[in-house]
Structures are given as structure tokens and as C-alpha cells.
Amino acid sequence: MTPTLKSETPVLYAAPLSGFAYKVALTLRLLGLPCDLRVVDLSVRRDERPGSFRDVARFDEVPTLLIDGHALCQSNAICEYLARRQSALHEGDESQRLVVREWLFWEAERIGLDLAHCCAGRDFGRHPPEVLAWYDMRAAKDIERIAKALATHRFLVGDTVTIADIACYAWLPYAQAHGLFAELPEPVASWQARIEALPGFATPSQIFSGEAA
């Protein structure tokens, strides 16, 4: 494994259909950190993907970020590192820090499962209709949970955007591209608009087409 030196531009291995990869790419943009984006074709068998990727991707998955001599895997772990590194998109005191981490773990268990499968089932057509309907139902409940949290705050942890918001937002554009959640509860719709108005924001298509470079 050849690490990336701190003085070098970070290298992000990602895939256009991955909300997990978009989460990290968006975080980098919001933090003003340029990266060398390297697209991995997930339709290729894992053992046939480029050796440069397999050498650093611990779980053979995107995203994988080479930065500061580290090869970082798992999207929420990467976002945590970036927020600490840049002292931005992060929480305030210890109680807020714990809440952000709670949201990150919740997102991994719920949205990272439910919305991801809502999209994958439509992208690749491999889910039986009843399975896809089950994921759609769970995803709708996830949106309700977010709406409840946003009823009294501009963002998930108070009035300042954190990586918890980016994590929970990342799959939403993909789902909406499939016609899901065109009508969101008002708190969620306003929250989405606030995220998309952040300086440096870019959509998945902008990032992966190179328009946001």
C-alpha cells in the first residue's frame, strides 16, 4: 500500500451510483478540499477492478480516500476525519458530538440500507416487487424520523450544518431521481433546500460529470 503524502491532492475512489461515495465527495467540496476523483466501475468483478484501487480499499468498496498518508474507508468514518481535520461541519460541545455520532450510526443502519436499496432495486432491477415495497416503506419512515427531528431545528443537531446532515441527505437526490419523495414534509424540504444552498454544494451529476471541478 502506497500512502498519499499530506502535501499531495487527496485521491477519492468513487462510483457515480453510490450515495456513500457522493457523501464523501460532497463533504470534500463543502470543506473546500480539491481531490483527484477516480471512478471505479462497480459492474466489474471485485477481483478484476484496478490494482491501484484494490491495494488501498480495505473492504473492496467505494468510497476510499487517500489523504495525509492514510487510506480511509467507510463513508461516515471518512466524513468524521475530514470534519476534524478542517475544523468545520462539526459539532460543538461533547453533548452535540454524541448526537452527531448517534445520527451517523442511525444513518448507516437505516438510510444507508433503506434508501440505498430503494435506488439499487430500481437501478439494477434485482429486487422482487415485495422486497422493493418493503424498502420503500422503511425509507418513508426514515423521512418521517428526520422531519420530526427538524421540527424545532434548522439542521439535525441544532442550527448549524454538520456531517450528520450530509450523511442523512446523501441518498435523497438519488431517490428523487427515481421519482421517490417528490413531495417531502415541509421541515425536510426546507432542510434539503438549506443544504443545497451551502457554498460549494454540487449535485451527484455535477460532481461525477466533472461539472463541479
JOHU-V136954 format. One record per backbone hydrogen bond with DSSP energy under -0.5 kcal/mol. NH is the residue of the N-H (numbers start at 1). CO is the residue of the C=O. Records with the same first field share a line. If there is no record, write none. Layout:
NH: CO, CO
This chain:
3: 1
8: 5
10: 34
11: 66
12: 10, 36
13: 11, 64
14: 12, 38
18: 15
19: 17
22: 18
23: 19
24: 20
25: 21
26: 22
27: 23
28: 24
29: 25
30: 26
31: 27
32: 29
33: 28
34: 32
36: 10
37: 35
38: 12, 36
39: 37
40: 14
42: 40
44: 41
48: 45
49: 45, 46
53: 50
54: 50
55: 51
56: 53
57: 53
58: 56
60: 57
63: 13
64: 13
65: 72
66: 11
67: 65, 70
69: 4
70: 67
72: 65, 70
74: 63
78: 74
79: 75
80: 76
81: 77
82: 78
83: 79
84: 80
85: 81
86: 82
87: 83
88: 83
97: 93
98: 94
99: 95
100: 96
101: 97
102: 98
103: 99
104: 100
105: 101
106: 102
107: 103
108: 104
109: 105
110: 106
112: 107
113: 110
114: 110
115: 111
116: 111
117: 113
118: 114
119: 115
120: 116
121: 117
122: 118, 119
123: 119
124: 120
125: 121
131: 128
132: 128
133: 129
134: 130
135: 131
136: 132
137: 133
138: 134
139: 135
140: 136
141: 137
142: 138
143: 139
144: 140
145: 141
146: 142
147: 143
148: 144
149: 145
150: 146
151: 148
152: 149
155: 158
158: 155
160: 157
163: 89
165: 162
166: 162
167: 163
168: 164
169: 165
170: 166
172: 169
173: 169
175: 171
176: 172
177: 173
178: 174, 175
179: 176
180: 175
182: 179
184: 182
188: 185
189: 185
190: 186
191: 187
192: 188
193: 189
194: 190
195: 191
196: 192
197: 193, 194
198: 195
201: 198
207: 203
208: 204
209: 205
210: 206, 207
211: 206
212: 206
213: 210
